[in-house]
């Protein structure tokens, strides 16, 4: 009998602990919101963007998009996962950035486990659940070490999508910076000059603020009902 996701990750993976404790959310210098007009408009090739659009309509990526939009729904008070391109950011993390294979495997194994959990409990995939059912499921899986680790990773990537330079796929036109009135550095990294495309600079430590991630899953458990999307 194969080892389950919960059994495999009874402890938080060491690579994830390092990300949660030390990873810099802003990997290179970025421009202020006043420089929105200078943002590169195309950071993804047409072929990769087409593949992303197709993948997001089905399977694992449809589930990942649904999870992200539930964790950070669109609201009148600010942009949600949809507006900050959180799913595209994660997609590029998987398929374009030099992301560790264990991290990629963890993402997709978590998706399969989540859908297995919802199928067993509701006889439906996560994307077919109501908002209340999704909340109950995410709250439920957050009680296990494996589920909490997976949700922490999802939330961390949402933070990164909101705060990273647009060249990495998220934060289009600096929408996250503008919402938070966050003044960034300069110059902006462009496609071809991102941290993973410049080996000589990729190991240079950059001073930046790290968002505290202790008890990060409390954002799921304690988020007021008024901040949940009304869409299924």
C-alpha positions as a Python dict, from the first residue, in 0.01 Angstrom:
ca = {
    (1, 'X'): (0, 0, 0),
    (2, 'X'): (147, 335, -102),
    (3, 'X'): (228, 597, 160),
    (4, 'X'): (-38, 867, 191),
    (5, 'X'): (29, 1240, 168),
    (6, 'X'): (-37, 1281, 541),
    (7, 'X'): (199, 996, 627),
    (8, 'X'): (470, 1126, 395),
    (9, 'X'): (457, 1476, 544),
    (10, 'X'): (403, 1415, 915),
    (11, 'X'): (670, 1680, 960),
    (12, 'X'): (707, 2003, 765),
    (13, 'X'): (963, 1943, 484),
    (14, 'X'): (1298, 2104, 563),
    (15, 'X'): (1297, 2294, 232),
    (16, 'X'): (958, 2446, 319),
    (17, 'X'): (1071, 2543, 669),
    (18, 'X'): (1364, 2728, 514),
    (19, 'X'): (1131, 2908, 272),
    (20, 'X'): (893, 3009, 548),
    (21, 'X'): (1171, 3133, 774),
    (22, 'X'): (1427, 3285, 542),
    (23, 'X'): (1306, 3322, 185),
    (24, 'X'): (1304, 3679, 63),
    (25, 'X'): (969, 3757, -98),
    (26, 'X'): (1118, 4020, -325),
    (27, 'X'): (1399, 3850, -513),
    (28, 'X'): (1543, 4158, -678),
    (29, 'X'): (1505, 4535, -681),
    (30, 'X'): (1173, 4670, -804),
    (31, 'X'): (1020, 5004, -898),
    (32, 'X'): (774, 5223, -714),
    (33, 'X'): (404, 5235, -799),
    (34, 'X'): (461, 5573, -965),
    (35, 'X'): (646, 5387, -1239),
    (36, 'X'): (353, 5170, -1342),
    (37, 'X'): (373, 5284, -1704),
    (38, 'X'): (724, 5138, -1732),
    (39, 'X'): (625, 4784, -1632),
    (40, 'X'): (695, 4521, -1897),
    (41, 'X'): (360, 4409, -2036),
    (42, 'X'): (467, 4066, -2159),
    (43, 'X'): (668, 3841, -1929),
    (44, 'X'): (533, 3511, -2063),
    (45, 'X'): (576, 3368, -2411),
    (46, 'X'): (256, 3326, -2610),
    (47, 'X'): (299, 2947, -2622),
    (48, 'X'): (342, 2920, -2245),
    (49, 'X'): (54, 3160, -2181),
    (50, 'X'): (-173, 2956, -2410),
    (51, 'X'): (-76, 2638, -2226),
    (52, 'X'): (-145, 2806, -1892),
    (53, 'X'): (-490, 2923, -2004),
    (54, 'X'): (-578, 2569, -2111),
    (55, 'X'): (-435, 2403, -1799),
    (56, 'X'): (-623, 2642, -1570),
    (57, 'X'): (-954, 2518, -1709),
    (58, 'X'): (-905, 2161, -1592),
    (59, 'X'): (-733, 1921, -1355),
    (60, 'X'): (-479, 2023, -1093),
    (61, 'X'): (-444, 2384, -1205),
    (62, 'X'): (-818, 2441, -1191),
    (63, 'X'): (-808, 2321, -831),
    (64, 'X'): (-504, 2534, -745),
    (65, 'X'): (-671, 2842, -890),
    (66, 'X'): (-987, 2770, -689),
    (67, 'X'): (-789, 2725, -365),
    (68, 'X'): (-600, 3051, -417),
    (69, 'X'): (-916, 3246, -494),
    (70, 'X'): (-1077, 3114, -179),
    (71, 'X'): (-773, 3200, 34),
    (72, 'X'): (-763, 3554, -107),
    (73, 'X'): (-1101, 3636, -266),
    (74, 'X'): (-1169, 3951, -464),
    (75, 'X'): (-1340, 4219, -258),
    (76, 'X'): (-1422, 4587, -253),
    (77, 'X'): (-1138, 4643, -8),
    (78, 'X'): (-861, 4517, -234),
    (79, 'X'): (-744, 4278, -507),
    (80, 'X'): (-776, 3904, -471),
    (81, 'X'): (-575, 3611, -602),
    (82, 'X'): (-738, 3655, -942),
    (83, 'X'): (-636, 4020, -980),
    (84, 'X'): (-277, 3964, -865),
    (85, 'X'): (-232, 3670, -1107),
    (86, 'X'): (-150, 3433, -821),
    (87, 'X'): (-214, 3123, -1029),
    (88, 'X'): (4, 3245, -1315),
    (89, 'X'): (280, 3327, -1067),
    (90, 'X'): (263, 2972, -929),
    (91, 'X'): (251, 2828, -1282),
    (92, 'X'): (574, 3007, -1374),
    (93, 'X'): (728, 2897, -1044),
    (94, 'X'): (665, 2539, -1151),
    (95, 'X'): (744, 2555, -1522),
    (96, 'X'): (985, 2845, -1570),
    (97, 'X'): (1181, 2907, -1252),
    (98, 'X'): (1448, 2660, -1129),
    (99, 'X'): (1218, 2525, -858),
    (100, 'X'): (1323, 2214, -664),
    (101, 'X'): (1155, 1893, -780),
    (102, 'X'): (1046, 1812, -425),
    (103, 'X'): (865, 2142, -402),
    (104, 'X'): (684, 2084, -732),
    (105, 'X'): (590, 1730, -627),
    (106, 'X'): (458, 1863, -295),
    (107, 'X'): (228, 2106, -477),
    (108, 'X'): (64, 1841, -694),
    (109, 'X'): (56, 1566, -432),
    (110, 'X'): (-130, 1812, -209),
    (111, 'X'): (-385, 1880, -484),
    (112, 'X'): (-453, 1509, -531),
    (113, 'X'): (-487, 1460, -155),
    (114, 'X'): (-722, 1758, -126),
    (115, 'X'): (-952, 1627, -399),
    (116, 'X'): (-940, 1281, -246),
    (117, 'X'): (-1049, 1435, 84),
    (118, 'X'): (-1340, 1626, -71),
    (119, 'X'): (-1449, 1326, -278),
    (120, 'X'): (-1464, 1114, 34),
    (121, 'X'): (-1652, 1376, 234),
    (122, 'X'): (-1878, 1535, -28),
    (123, 'X'): (-1849, 1304, -331),
    (124, 'X'): (-1728, 1607, -530),
    (125, 'X'): (-1401, 1773, -627),
    (126, 'X'): (-1291, 2086, -445),
    (127, 'X'): (-1392, 2316, -732),
    (128, 'X'): (-1753, 2192, -712),
    (129, 'X'): (-1795, 2277, -343),
    (130, 'X'): (-1981, 2578, -207),
    (131, 'X'): (-1781, 2852, -34),
    (132, 'X'): (-1885, 2723, 308),
    (133, 'X'): (-1784, 2367, 216),
    (134, 'X'): (-1447, 2489, 86),
    (135, 'X'): (-1392, 2676, 411),
    (136, 'X'): (-1475, 2365, 613),
    (137, 'X'): (-1239, 2152, 404),
    (138, 'X'): (-945, 2392, 424),
    (139, 'X'): (-1000, 2440, 795),
    (140, 'X'): (-1014, 2062, 835),
    (141, 'X'): (-691, 1986, 648),
    (142, 'X'): (-511, 2268, 831),
    (143, 'X'): (-537, 2057, 1148),
    (144, 'X'): (-284, 1806, 1011),
    (145, 'X'): (85, 1885, 968),
    (146, 'X'): (72, 1790, 600),
    (147, 'X'): (-234, 2004, 530),
    (148, 'X'): (-103, 2299, 728),
    (149, 'X'): (230, 2283, 541),
    (150, 'X'): (55, 2271, 205),
    (151, 'X'): (-171, 2565, 288),
    (152, 'X'): (123, 2764, 426),
    (153, 'X'): (296, 2712, 93),
    (154, 'X'): (-12, 2828, -99),
    (155, 'X'): (-42, 3141, 116),
    (156, 'X'): (330, 3218, 87),
    (157, 'X'): (305, 3203, -292),
    (158, 'X'): (3, 3435, -285),
    (159, 'X'): (212, 3682, -83),
    (160, 'X'): (493, 3653, -335),
    (161, 'X'): (259, 3701, -630),
    (162, 'X'): (128, 4021, -469),
    (163, 'X'): (466, 4169, -375),
    (164, 'X'): (715, 4046, -635),
    (165, 'X'): (806, 4253, -942),
    (166, 'X'): (559, 4196, -1231),
    (167, 'X'): (837, 4029, -1432),
    (168, 'X'): (777, 3715, -1225),
    (169, 'X'): (417, 3683, -1345),
    (170, 'X'): (219, 3823, -1051),
    (171, 'X'): (139, 4175, -932),
    (172, 'X'): (32, 4306, -1277),
    (173, 'X'): (100, 4679, -1316),
    (174, 'X'): (203, 4685, -951),
    (175, 'X'): (-154, 4636, -828),
    (176, 'X'): (-37, 4476, -502),
    (177, 'X'): (209, 4759, -429),
    (178, 'X'): (-55, 5023, -499),
    (179, 'X'): (-310, 4853, -274),
    (180, 'X'): (-61, 4837, 14),
    (181, 'X'): (89, 5181, -65),
    (182, 'X'): (421, 4997, -74),
    (183, 'X'): (722, 5191, -202),
    (184, 'X'): (965, 4961, -379),
    (185, 'X'): (1318, 5005, -506),
    (186, 'X'): (1446, 5066, -857),
    (187, 'X'): (1521, 4955, -1128),
    (188, 'X'): (1262, 4695, -1222),
    (189, 'X'): (1388, 4355, -1332),
    (190, 'X'): (1280, 4272, -1687),
    (191, 'X'): (1230, 3945, -1867),
    (192, 'X'): (1579, 3812, -1934),
    (193, 'X'): (1716, 3984, -1624),
    (194, 'X'): (1522, 3806, -1351),
    (195, 'X'): (1717, 3658, -1060),
    (196, 'X'): (1714, 3304, -1199),
    (197, 'X'): (1826, 3427, -1541),
    (198, 'X'): (2137, 3593, -1393),
    (199, 'X'): (2345, 3320, -1224),
    (200, 'X'): (2608, 3568, -1106),
    (201, 'X'): (2344, 3766, -913),
    (202, 'X'): (2118, 3484, -802),
    (203, 'X'): (2323, 3413, -489),
    (204, 'X'): (2354, 3774, -377),
    (205, 'X'): (2153, 3844, -61),
    (206, 'X'): (1905, 4126, -106),
    (207, 'X'): (1778, 4317, 195),
    (208, 'X'): (1400, 4298, 203),
    (209, 'X'): (1116, 4257, 444),
    (210, 'X'): (1003, 3903, 519),
    (211, 'X'): (635, 3862, 604),
    (212, 'X'): (598, 3665, 929),
    (213, 'X'): (456, 3322, 849),
    (214, 'X'): (408, 3182, 1199),
    (215, 'X'): (48, 3067, 1240),
    (216, 'X'): (-16, 3169, 880),
    (217, 'X'): (-301, 2922, 847),
    (218, 'X'): (-500, 3128, 1095),
    (219, 'X'): (-585, 3341, 792),
    (220, 'X'): (-801, 3052, 678),
    (221, 'X'): (-954, 2950, 1007),
    (222, 'X'): (-1031, 3297, 1143),
    (223, 'X'): (-1105, 3495, 826),
    (224, 'X'): (-1443, 3674, 874),
    (225, 'X'): (-1729, 3540, 655),
    (226, 'X'): (-1769, 3886, 500),
    (227, 'X'): (-1433, 3843, 325),
    (228, 'X'): (-1533, 3523, 148),
    (229, 'X'): (-1634, 3537, -216),
    (230, 'X'): (-2001, 3484, -295),
    (231, 'X'): (-1909, 3282, -599),
    (232, 'X'): (-1900, 2904, -587),
}
